[in-house]
Amino acid sequence: MASLLSVENLQVQFQTKKGINTAVDGVSFSVEKGRILGIVGESGSGKSVSLMSMMQLIEHPGKIKNGE
């Protein structure tokens, strides 16, 4: 079945005064037609950053370092 959404090896980093903080490191998943995906995790685990990256809403000092 063809994927409606596919994320491969997503990596998002933020530049801080203390250096680079990797918020999302190597996330991959796909969603096929007729399926539902739930993303759960602890506070600060990268759920919102992952979704904002897919919508290209990450602003400076954030950067999508890798992934497609």
All heavy atoms as TSV, in Angstrom:
chain	resi	resn	atom	element	x	y	z
A	1	MET	N	N	0.843	-1.174	0.000
A	1	MET	CA	C	0.000	0.000	0.000
A	1	MET	C	C	0.894	1.246	0.000
A	1	MET	O	O	1.900	1.298	0.689
A	1	MET	CB	C	-0.896	-0.023	1.236
A	1	MET	CG	C	-2.012	0.964	1.182
A	1	MET	SD	S	-3.133	0.788	2.588
A	1	MET	CE	C	-4.332	-0.300	1.855
A	2	ALA	N	N	0.525	2.275	-0.742
A	2	ALA	CA	C	1.312	3.496	-0.853
A	2	ALA	C	C	1.171	4.359	0.398
A	2	ALA	O	O	0.092	4.464	0.983
A	2	ALA	CB	C	0.864	4.285	-2.073
A	3	SER	N	N	2.257	4.984	0.795
A	3	SER	CA	C	2.255	5.873	1.956
A	3	SER	C	C	1.703	7.243	1.586
A	3	SER	O	O	2.046	7.800	0.557
A	3	SER	CB	C	3.673	6.048	2.494
A	3	SER	OG	O	4.157	4.845	3.014
A	4	LEU	N	N	0.848	7.783	2.459
A	4	LEU	CA	C	0.381	9.161	2.302
A	4	LEU	C	C	1.402	10.124	2.881
A	4	LEU	O	O	1.552	11.246	2.411
A	4	LEU	CB	C	-0.955	9.357	3.013
A	4	LEU	CG	C	-2.134	8.575	2.469
A	4	LEU	CD1	C	-3.364	8.820	3.321
A	4	LEU	CD2	C	-2.412	8.972	1.035
A	5	LEU	N	N	2.095	9.675	3.925
A	5	LEU	CA	C	3.119	10.472	4.585
A	5	LEU	C	C	4.261	9.550	4.959
A	5	LEU	O	O	4.049	8.493	5.547
A	5	LEU	CB	C	2.561	11.141	5.848
A	5	LEU	CG	C	3.567	11.864	6.734
A	5	LEU	CD1	C	4.141	13.073	6.009
A	5	LEU	CD2	C	2.919	12.268	8.039
A	6	SER	N	N	5.466	9.959	4.621
A	6	SER	CA	C	6.644	9.168	4.954
A	6	SER	C	C	7.730	10.100	5.464
A	6	SER	O	O	8.043	11.106	4.818
A	6	SER	CB	C	7.133	8.413	3.724
A	6	SER	OG	O	8.260	7.633	4.050
A	7	VAL	N	N	8.280	9.792	6.628
A	7	VAL	CA	C	9.372	10.561	7.221
A	7	VAL	C	C	10.541	9.611	7.398
A	7	VAL	O	O	10.385	8.532	7.970
A	7	VAL	CB	C	8.956	11.165	8.580
A	7	VAL	CG1	C	10.119	11.866	9.246
A	7	VAL	CG2	C	7.788	12.111	8.403
A	8	GLU	N	N	11.701	10.005	6.892
A	8	GLU	CA	C	12.886	9.146	6.950
A	8	GLU	C	C	14.036	9.889	7.618
A	8	GLU	O	O	14.465	10.937	7.139
A	8	GLU	CB	C	13.320	8.741	5.533
A	8	GLU	CG	C	12.266	8.019	4.744
A	8	GLU	CD	C	12.350	6.512	4.878
A	8	GLU	OE1	O	13.413	6.016	5.276
A	8	GLU	OE2	O	11.337	5.863	4.592
A	9	ASN	N	N	14.529	9.353	8.724
A	9	ASN	CA	C	15.740	9.817	9.398
A	9	ASN	C	C	15.725	11.329	9.704
A	9	ASN	O	O	16.694	12.038	9.455
A	9	ASN	CB	C	16.974	9.455	8.560
A	9	ASN	CG	C	18.235	9.490	9.394
A	9	ASN	OD1	O	18.203	9.252	10.601
A	9	ASN	ND2	N	19.346	9.793	8.769
A	10	LEU	N	N	14.629	11.820	10.262
A	10	LEU	CA	C	14.497	13.235	10.593
A	10	LEU	C	C	15.421	13.601	11.747
A	10	LEU	O	O	15.447	12.918	12.781
A	10	LEU	CB	C	13.048	13.561	10.968
A	10	LEU	CG	C	12.750	14.998	11.399
A	10	LEU	CD1	C	13.042	15.961	10.247
A	10	LEU	CD2	C	11.327	15.114	11.870
A	11	GLN	N	N	16.177	14.670	11.571
A	11	GLN	CA	C	17.059	15.182	12.619
A	11	GLN	C	C	16.901	16.700	12.676
A	11	GLN	O	O	17.057	17.384	11.658
A	11	GLN	CB	C	18.512	14.828	12.339
A	11	GLN	CG	C	19.453	15.247	13.450
A	11	GLN	CD	C	20.884	14.861	13.149
A	11	GLN	OE1	O	21.382	15.079	12.059
A	11	GLN	NE2	N	21.539	14.301	14.133
A	12	VAL	N	N	16.567	17.210	13.859
A	12	VAL	CA	C	16.361	18.641	14.053
A	12	VAL	C	C	17.253	19.108	15.199
A	12	VAL	O	O	17.297	18.476	16.258
A	12	VAL	CB	C	14.885	18.964	14.384
A	12	VAL	CG1	C	14.676	20.466	14.510
A	12	VAL	CG2	C	13.961	18.384	13.333
A	13	GLN	N	N	17.953	20.216	14.959
A	13	GLN	CA	C	18.867	20.756	15.965
A	13	GLN	C	C	18.553	22.212	16.244
A	13	GLN	O	O	18.043	22.922	15.387
A	13	GLN	CB	C	20.320	20.647	15.481
A	13	GLN	CG	C	20.768	19.230	15.285
A	13	GLN	CD	C	22.187	19.138	14.766
A	13	GLN	OE1	O	22.693	20.069	14.126
A	13	GLN	NE2	N	22.838	18.018	15.024
A	14	PHE	N	N	18.893	22.637	17.466
A	14	PHE	CA	C	18.758	24.033	17.868
A	14	PHE	C	C	20.097	24.520	18.383
A	14	PHE	O	O	20.732	23.846	19.196
A	14	PHE	CB	C	17.699	24.185	18.968
A	14	PHE	CG	C	16.301	23.952	18.479
A	14	PHE	CD1	C	15.764	22.679	18.477
A	14	PHE	CD2	C	15.533	25.001	18.012
A	14	PHE	CE1	C	14.479	22.452	18.016
A	14	PHE	CE2	C	14.244	24.782	17.550
A	14	PHE	CZ	C	13.716	23.512	17.555
A	15	GLN	N	N	20.523	25.693	17.908
A	15	GLN	CA	C	21.751	26.307	18.383
A	15	GLN	C	C	21.432	27.084	19.655
A	15	GLN	O	O	20.522	27.918	19.662
A	15	GLN	CB	C	22.328	27.254	17.323
A	15	GLN	CG	C	23.604	27.951	17.733
A	15	GLN	CD	C	24.770	26.983	17.868
A	15	GLN	OE1	O	24.982	26.149	17.013
A	15	GLN	NE2	N	25.511	27.103	18.948
A	16	THR	N	N	22.155	26.790	20.740
A	16	THR	CA	C	21.970	27.497	21.996
A	16	THR	C	C	23.297	28.117	22.416
A	16	THR	O	O	24.332	27.875	21.788
A	16	THR	CB	C	21.488	26.536	23.107
A	16	THR	OG1	O	22.540	25.614	23.421
A	16	THR	CG2	C	20.239	25.784	22.692
A	17	LYS	N	N	23.288	28.887	23.476
A	17	LYS	CA	C	24.529	29.482	23.992
A	17	LYS	C	C	25.522	28.410	24.427
A	17	LYS	O	O	26.719	28.614	24.392
A	17	LYS	CB	C	24.221	30.410	25.162
A	17	LYS	CG	C	23.478	31.660	24.751
A	17	LYS	CD	C	23.190	32.541	25.933
A	17	LYS	CE	C	22.404	33.768	25.487
A	17	LYS	NZ	N	22.079	34.647	26.605
A	18	LYS	N	N	25.009	27.258	24.853
A	18	LYS	CA	C	25.870	26.168	25.319
A	18	LYS	C	C	26.278	25.220	24.195
A	18	LYS	O	O	26.979	24.253	24.437
A	18	LYS	CB	C	25.166	25.385	26.419
A	18	LYS	CG	C	24.946	26.188	27.674
A	18	LYS	CD	C	24.307	25.345	28.758
A	18	LYS	CE	C	24.126	26.155	30.028
A	18	LYS	NZ	N	23.544	25.353	31.111
A	19	GLY	N	N	25.807	25.456	22.977
A	19	GLY	CA	C	26.149	24.591	21.855
A	19	GLY	C	C	24.915	24.093	21.129
A	19	GLY	O	O	23.834	24.664	21.247
A	20	ILE	N	N	25.085	23.000	20.412
A	20	ILE	CA	C	23.991	22.443	19.610
A	20	ILE	C	C	23.199	21.437	20.437
A	20	ILE	O	O	23.772	20.547	21.078
A	20	ILE	CB	C	24.543	21.773	18.345
A	20	ILE	CG1	C	25.177	22.833	17.435
A	20	ILE	CG2	C	23.440	21.033	17.593
A	20	ILE	CD1	C	25.862	22.274	16.218
A	21	ASN	N	N	21.881	21.587	20.410
A	21	ASN	CA	C	20.972	20.671	21.091
A	21	ASN	C	C	20.183	19.922	20.017
A	21	ASN	O	O	19.443	20.536	19.245
A	21	ASN	CB	C	20.030	21.444	22.009
A	21	ASN	CG	C	19.068	20.547	22.744
A	21	ASN	OD1	O	19.110	19.328	22.642
A	21	ASN	ND2	N	18.180	21.154	23.497
A	22	THR	N	N	20.348	18.606	19.961
A	22	THR	CA	C	19.606	17.787	19.000
A	22	THR	C	C	18.276	17.403	19.630
A	22	THR	O	O	18.225	16.613	20.562
A	22	THR	CB	C	20.408	16.540	18.599
A	22	THR	OG1	O	21.660	16.960	18.049
A	22	THR	CG2	C	19.665	15.709	17.572
A	23	ALA	N	N	17.192	17.989	19.115
A	23	ALA	CA	C	15.857	17.766	19.670
A	23	ALA	C	C	15.214	16.503	19.117
A	23	ALA	O	O	14.459	15.816	19.805
A	23	ALA	CB	C	14.969	18.971	19.389
A	24	VAL	N	N	15.493	16.192	17.855
A	24	VAL	CA	C	14.958	14.996	17.192
A	24	VAL	C	C	16.128	14.346	16.465
A	24	VAL	O	O	16.855	15.010	15.740
A	24	VAL	CB	C	13.840	15.359	16.189
A	24	VAL	CG1	C	13.354	14.135	15.445
A	24	VAL	CG2	C	12.686	16.052	16.896
A	25	ASP	N	N	16.309	13.046	16.675
A	25	ASP	CA	C	17.480	12.377	16.105
A	25	ASP	C	C	17.108	11.040	15.481
A	25	ASP	O	O	16.949	10.038	16.171
A	25	ASP	CB	C	18.539	12.176	17.180
A	25	ASP	CG	C	19.893	11.776	16.631
A	25	ASP	OD1	O	20.080	11.837	15.402
A	25	ASP	OD2	O	20.767	11.418	17.434
A	26	GLY	N	N	16.914	11.029	14.161
A	26	GLY	CA	C	16.713	9.781	13.438
A	26	GLY	C	C	15.303	9.219	13.466
A	26	GLY	O	O	15.117	8.006	13.434
A	27	VAL	N	N	14.291	10.072	13.504
A	27	VAL	CA	C	12.908	9.611	13.528
A	27	VAL	C	C	12.471	9.200	12.122
A	27	VAL	O	O	12.691	9.926	11.159
A	27	VAL	CB	C	11.975	10.715	14.075
A	27	VAL	CG1	C	10.516	10.341	13.896
A	27	VAL	CG2	C	12.282	10.984	15.523
A	28	SER	N	N	11.860	8.023	12.024
A	28	SER	CA	C	11.323	7.529	10.753
A	28	SER	C	C	9.963	6.879	10.999
A	28	SER	O	O	9.792	6.165	11.985
A	28	SER	CB	C	12.258	6.488	10.134
A	28	SER	OG	O	13.513	7.035	9.840
A	29	PHE	N	N	9.011	7.166	10.122
A	29	PHE	CA	C	7.713	6.496	10.163
A	29	PHE	C	C	6.975	6.764	8.862
A	29	PHE	O	O	7.359	7.633	8.084
A	29	PHE	CB	C	6.861	6.952	11.362
A	29	PHE	CG	C	6.541	8.411	11.383
A	29	PHE	CD1	C	5.441	8.902	10.706
A	29	PHE	CD2	C	7.324	9.288	12.107
A	29	PHE	CE1	C	5.134	10.250	10.731
A	29	PHE	CE2	C	7.031	10.639	12.146
A	29	PHE	CZ	C	5.937	11.115	11.454
A	30	SER	N	N	5.916	6.007	8.624
A	30	SER	CA	C	5.066	6.245	7.467
A	30	SER	C	C	3.616	5.978	7.850
A	30	SER	O	O	3.335	5.227	8.782
A	30	SER	CB	C	5.473	5.360	6.288
A	30	SER	OG	O	5.301	4.006	6.606
A	31	VAL	N	N	2.714	6.624	7.127
A	31	VAL	CA	C	1.280	6.459	7.353
A	31	VAL	C	C	0.653	6.075	6.019
A	31	VAL	O	O	0.757	6.813	5.044
A	31	VAL	CB	C	0.640	7.758	7.887
A	31	VAL	CG1	C	-0.849	7.542	8.128
A	31	VAL	CG2	C	1.330	8.230	9.148
A	32	GLU	N	N	0.020	4.910	5.989
A	32	GLU	CA	C	-0.638	4.437	4.779
A	32	GLU	C	C	-2.098	4.878	4.763
A	32	GLU	O	O	-2.691	5.176	5.792
A	32	GLU	CB	C	-0.561	2.906	4.689
A	32	GLU	CG	C	0.801	2.369	4.305
A	32	GLU	CD	C	1.794	2.384	5.455
A	32	GLU	OE1	O	1.352	2.255	6.620
A	32	GLU	OE2	O	2.992	2.546	5.207
A	33	LYS	N	N	-2.677	4.896	3.586
A	33	LYS	CA	C	-4.079	5.249	3.418
A	33	LYS	C	C	-4.951	4.349	4.291
A	33	LYS	O	O	-4.768	3.133	4.329
A	33	LYS	CB	C	-4.472	5.103	1.952
A	33	LYS	CG	C	-5.885	5.520	1.658
A	33	LYS	CD	C	-6.209	5.406	0.182
A	33	LYS	CE	C	-7.632	5.807	-0.076
A	33	LYS	NZ	N	-7.977	5.721	-1.502
A	34	GLY	N	N	-5.881	4.970	5.022
A	34	GLY	CA	C	-6.803	4.224	5.865
A	34	GLY	C	C	-6.241	3.865	7.235
A	34	GLY	O	O	-6.912	3.207	8.020
A	35	ARG	N	N	-5.014	4.300	7.548
A	35	ARG	CA	C	-4.382	3.986	8.833
A	35	ARG	C	C	-4.277	5.253	9.676
A	35	ARG	O	O	-4.313	6.365	9.158
A	35	ARG	CB	C	-2.988	3.403	8.627
A	35	ARG	CG	C	-2.961	2.178	7.731
A	35	ARG	CD	C	-3.696	1.022	8.304
A	35	ARG	NE	N	-2.742	0.192	9.005
A	35	ARG	CZ	C	-3.073	-0.798	9.785
A	35	ARG	NH1	N	-4.326	-1.108	9.960
A	35	ARG	NH2	N	-2.167	-1.511	10.390
A	36	ILE	N	N	-4.106	5.068	10.971
A	36	ILE	CA	C	-3.958	6.167	11.915
A	36	ILE	C	C	-2.655	5.972	12.673
A	36	ILE	O	O	-2.333	4.851	13.082
A	36	ILE	CB	C	-5.137	6.206	12.907
A	36	ILE	CG1	C	-6.447	6.443	12.155
A	36	ILE	CG2	C	-4.913	7.266	13.981
A	36	ILE	CD1	C	-7.673	6.290	13.027
A	37	LEU	N	N	-1.913	7.050	12.856
A	37	LEU	CA	C	-0.670	7.001	13.617
A	37	LEU	C	C	-0.805	7.917	14.818
A	37	LEU	O	O	-1.178	9.081	14.680
A	37	LEU	CB	C	0.511	7.468	12.749
A	37	LEU	CG	C	1.848	7.638	13.473
A	37	LEU	CD1	C	2.395	6.285	13.898
A	37	LEU	CD2	C	2.838	8.374	12.593
A	38	GLY	N	N	-0.519	7.400	15.993
A	38	GLY	CA	C	-0.481	8.200	17.215
A	38	GLY	C	C	0.955	8.339	17.667
A	38	GLY	O	O	1.699	7.370	17.686
A	39	ILE	N	N	1.363	9.552	17.995
A	39	ILE	CA	C	2.719	9.792	18.480
A	39	ILE	C	C	2.618	10.203	19.937
A	39	ILE	O	O	1.999	11.215	20.274
A	39	ILE	CB	C	3.418	10.877	17.650
A	39	ILE	CG1	C	3.518	10.417	16.189
A	39	ILE	CG2	C	4.798	11.191	18.217
A	39	ILE	CD1	C	4.116	11.428	15.245
A	40	VAL	N	N	3.206	9.394	20.809
A	40	VAL	CA	C	3.165	9.649	22.247
A	40	VAL	C	C	4.590	9.648	22.799
A	40	VAL	O	O	5.499	9.069	22.214
A	40	VAL	CB	C	2.318	8.593	22.992
A	40	VAL	CG1	C	0.877	8.639	22.539
A	40	VAL	CG2	C	2.875	7.201	22.802
A	41	GLY	N	N	4.763	10.308	23.916
A	41	GLY	CA	C	6.067	10.337	24.561
A	41	GLY	C	C	6.073	11.331	25.702
A	41	GLY	O	O	5.126	12.097	25.891
A	42	GLU	N	N	7.160	11.324	26.428
A	42	GLU	CA	C	7.309	12.225	27.554
A	42	GLU	C	C	7.415	13.669	27.088
A	42	GLU	O	O	7.746	13.943	25.940
A	42	GLU	CB	C	8.573	11.866	28.344
A	42	GLU	CG	C	8.517	10.518	29.000
A	42	GLU	CD	C	9.778	10.223	29.787
A	42	GLU	OE1	O	10.524	11.163	30.106
A	42	GLU	OE2	O	10.007	9.050	30.082
A	43	SER	N	N	7.158	14.579	27.995
A	43	SER	CA	C	7.348	15.992	27.712
A	43	SER	C	C	8.794	16.231	27.307
A	43	SER	O	O	9.721	15.733	27.952
A	43	SER	CB	C	7.014	16.796	28.973
A	43	SER	OG	O	7.228	18.156	28.756
A	44	GLY	N	N	8.991	16.945	26.211
A	44	GLY	CA	C	10.342	17.233	25.750
A	44	GLY	C	C	10.979	16.157	24.906
A	44	GLY	O	O	12.160	16.216	24.595
A	45	SER	N	N	10.188	15.165	24.478
A	45	SER	CA	C	10.756	14.056	23.706
A	45	SER	C	C	10.830	14.324	22.203
A	45	SER	O	O	11.366	13.516	21.460
A	45	SER	CB	C	9.968	12.762	23.968
A	45	SER	OG	O	8.633	12.892	23.512
A	46	GLY	N	N	10.278	15.466	21.735
A	46	GLY	CA	C	10.405	15.833	20.333
A	46	GLY	C	C	9.159	15.663	19.485
A	46	GLY	O	O	9.220	15.791	18.261
A	47	LYS	N	N	8.031	15.394	20.106
A	47	LYS	CA	C	6.789	15.195	19.342
A	47	LYS	C	C	6.413	16.451	18.547
A	47	LYS	O	O	6.214	16.389	17.347
A	47	LYS	CB	C	5.637	14.820	20.286
A	47	LYS	CG	C	5.849	13.571	21.103
A	47	LYS	CD	C	4.713	13.326	22.070
A	47	LYS	CE	C	4.479	14.434	23.060
A	47	LYS	NZ	N	5.498	14.617	24.092
A	48	SER	N	N	6.316	17.573	19.219
A	48	SER	CA	C	5.919	18.820	18.556
A	48	SER	C	C	6.958	19.276	17.549
A	48	SER	O	O	6.611	19.733	16.451
A	48	SER	CB	C	5.691	19.929	19.588
A	48	SER	OG	O	4.602	19.608	20.421
A	49	VAL	N	N	8.233	19.156	17.879
A	49	VAL	CA	C	9.299	19.558	16.957
A	49	VAL	C	C	9.252	18.690	15.700
A	49	VAL	O	O	9.420	19.195	14.584
A	49	VAL	CB	C	10.680	19.484	17.637
A	49	VAL	CG1	C	11.794	19.717	16.638
A	49	VAL	CG2	C	10.774	20.503	18.769
A	50	SER	N	N	8.988	17.409	15.841
A	50	SER	CA	C	8.879	16.519	14.676
A	50	SER	C	C	7.750	16.977	13.754
A	50	SER	O	O	7.936	17.100	12.537
A	50	SER	CB	C	8.616	15.077	15.109
A	50	SER	OG	O	9.696	14.563	15.826
A	51	LEU	N	N	6.584	17.245	14.326
A	51	LEU	CA	C	5.438	17.643	13.521
A	51	LEU	C	C	5.622	19.030	12.919
A	51	LEU	O	O	5.275	19.267	11.758
A	51	LEU	CB	C	4.162	17.562	14.354
A	51	LEU	CG	C	3.821	16.150	14.833
A	51	LEU	CD1	C	2.612	16.165	15.743
A	51	LEU	CD2	C	3.604	15.217	13.672
A	52	MET	N	N	6.207	19.961	13.668
A	52	MET	CA	C	6.463	21.293	13.127
A	52	MET	C	C	7.481	21.228	11.989
A	52	MET	O	O	7.390	21.992	11.025
A	52	MET	CB	C	6.926	22.229	14.230
A	52	MET	CG	C	5.805	22.583	15.193
A	52	MET	SD	S	6.307	23.663	16.522
A	52	MET	CE	C	6.708	25.141	15.616
A	53	SER	N	N	8.427	20.306	12.070
A	53	SER	CA	C	9.411	20.134	11.002
A	53	SER	C	C	8.746	19.667	9.717
A	53	SER	O	O	9.075	20.141	8.629
A	53	SER	CB	C	10.470	19.108	11.414
A	53	SER	OG	O	11.174	19.550	12.535
A	54	MET	N	N	7.807	18.730	9.842
A	54	MET	CA	C	7.106	18.227	8.661
A	54	MET	C	C	6.308	19.323	7.971
A	54	MET	O	O	6.126	19.299	6.757
A	54	MET	CB	C	6.184	17.071	9.040
A	54	MET	CG	C	6.933	15.812	9.371
A	54	MET	SD	S	5.820	14.464	9.724
A	54	MET	CE	C	5.464	14.773	11.432
A	55	MET	N	N	5.835	20.308	8.751
A	55	MET	CA	C	5.072	21.417	8.189
A	55	MET	C	C	5.968	22.606	7.834
A	55	MET	O	O	5.473	23.661	7.468
A	55	MET	CB	C	3.985	21.846	9.177
A	55	MET	CG	C	2.951	20.771	9.403
A	55	MET	SD	S	1.607	21.289	10.493
A	55	MET	CE	C	2.428	21.390	12.075
A	56	GLN	N	N	7.277	22.418	7.966
A	56	GLN	CA	C	8.284	23.452	7.677
A	56	GLN	C	C	8.044	24.720	8.493
A	56	GLN	O	O	8.128	25.835	7.983
A	56	GLN	CB	C	8.340	23.739	6.189
A	56	GLN	CG	C	8.738	22.522	5.390
A	56	GLN	CD	C	8.836	22.803	3.904
A	56	GLN	OE1	O	8.775	23.929	3.459
A	56	GLN	NE2	N	9.016	21.744	3.140
A	57	LEU	N	N	7.761	24.547	9.777
A	57	LEU	CA	C	7.498	25.664	10.681
A	57	LEU	C	C	8.626	25.892	11.692
A	57	LEU	O	O	8.462	26.700	12.608
A	57	LEU	CB	C	6.172	25.449	11.425
A	57	LEU	CG	C	4.923	25.413	10.557
A	57	LEU	CD1	C	3.694	25.070	11.403
A	57	LEU	CD2	C	4.734	26.724	9.833
A	58	ILE	N	N	9.733	25.210	11.547
A	58	ILE	CA	C	10.865	25.398	12.458
A	58	ILE	C	C	11.559	26.716	12.100
A	58	ILE	O	O	11.940	26.938	10.964
A	58	ILE	CB	C	11.873	24.230	12.354
A	58	ILE	CG1	C	11.225	22.922	12.803
A	58	ILE	CG2	C	13.134	24.504	13.171
A	58	ILE	CD1	C	10.827	22.882	14.260
A	59	GLU	N	N	11.697	27.585	13.095
A	59	GLU	CA	C	12.326	28.877	12.887
A	59	GLU	C	C	13.687	28.933	13.561
A	59	GLU	O	O	13.997	28.109	14.422
A	59	GLU	CB	C	11.428	29.992	13.437
A	59	GLU	CG	C	10.100	30.097	12.704
A	59	GLU	CD	C	9.227	31.207	13.249
A	59	GLU	OE1	O	9.624	31.886	14.220
A	59	GLU	OE2	O	8.137	31.397	12.699
A	60	HIS	N	N	14.492	29.919	13.183
A	60	HIS	CA	C	15.801	30.137	13.792
A	60	HIS	C	C	15.628	30.284	15.295
A	60	HIS	O	O	14.703	30.970	15.713
A	60	HIS	CB	C	16.434	31.385	13.188
A	60	HIS	CG	C	17.798	31.665	13.705
A	60	HIS	ND1	N	18.890	30.954	13.288
A	60	HIS	CD2	C	18.237	32.542	14.621
A	60	HIS	CE1	C	19.958	31.401	13.919
A	60	HIS	NE2	N	19.578	32.373	14.732
A	61	PRO	N	N	16.410	29.657	16.126
A	61	PRO	CA	C	17.693	29.008	15.875
A	61	PRO	C	C	17.588	27.523	15.537
A	61	PRO	O	O	18.575	26.813	15.556
A	61	PRO	CB	C	18.442	29.216	17.188
A	61	PRO	CG	C	17.359	29.121	18.222
A	61	PRO	CD	C	16.153	29.759	17.571
A	62	GLY	N	N	16.405	27.042	15.209
A	62	GLY	CA	C	16.234	25.647	14.838
A	62	GLY	C	C	16.615	25.394	13.399
A	62	GLY	O	O	16.571	26.278	12.566
A	63	LYS	N	N	16.992	24.124	13.132
A	63	LYS	CA	C	17.392	23.759	11.774
A	63	LYS	C	C	17.105	22.285	11.547
A	63	LYS	O	O	17.452	21.445	12.384
A	63	LYS	CB	C	18.877	24.020	11.584
A	63	LYS	CG	C	19.390	23.675	10.202
A	63	LYS	CD	C	20.849	24.010	10.068
A	63	LYS	CE	C	21.330	23.671	8.670
A	63	LYS	NZ	N	22.742	24.011	8.490
A	64	ILE	N	N	16.472	21.967	10.418
A	64	ILE	CA	C	16.293	20.571	10.030
A	64	ILE	C	C	17.634	20.145	9.435
A	64	ILE	O	O	18.020	20.591	8.358
A	64	ILE	CB	C	15.147	20.410	9.010
A	64	ILE	CG1	C	13.837	20.873	9.636
A	64	ILE	CG2	C	15.065	18.943	8.551
A	64	ILE	CD1	C	12.685	20.943	8.671
A	65	LYS	N	N	18.347	19.325	10.173
A	65	LYS	CA	C	19.705	18.947	9.798
A	65	LYS	C	C	19.727	17.802	8.795
A	65	LYS	O	O	20.603	17.731	7.933
A	65	LYS	CB	C	20.488	18.547	11.059
A	65	LYS	CG	C	21.924	18.272	10.874
A	65	LYS	CD	C	22.678	19.546	10.558
A	65	LYS	CE	C	24.162	19.236	10.479
A	65	LYS	NZ	N	24.929	20.354	10.027
A	66	ASN	N	N	18.763	16.888	8.890
A	66	ASN	CA	C	18.760	15.712	8.030
A	66	ASN	C	C	17.335	15.185	7.908
A	66	ASN	O	O	16.485	15.463	8.749
A	66	ASN	CB	C	19.681	14.627	8.605
A	66	ASN	CG	C	19.964	13.530	7.623
A	66	ASN	OD1	O	19.891	13.713	6.425
A	66	ASN	ND2	N	20.292	12.352	8.125
A	67	GLY	N	N	17.097	14.414	6.893
A	67	GLY	CA	C	15.819	13.746	6.737
A	67	GLY	C	C	15.100	14.154	5.471
A	67	GLY	O	O	15.442	15.110	4.801
A	68	GLU	N	N	14.114	13.340	5.152
A	68	GLU	CA	C	13.260	13.642	4.006
A	68	GLU	C	C	11.866	13.141	4.279
A	68	GLU	O	O	11.644	12.325	5.114
A	68	GLU	CB	C	13.797	13.029	2.716
A	68	GLU	CG	C	13.947	11.527	2.760
A	68	GLU	CD	C	14.504	10.992	1.452
A	68	GLU	OE1	O	15.665	11.244	1.153
A	68	GLU	OE2	O	13.718	10.336	0.748
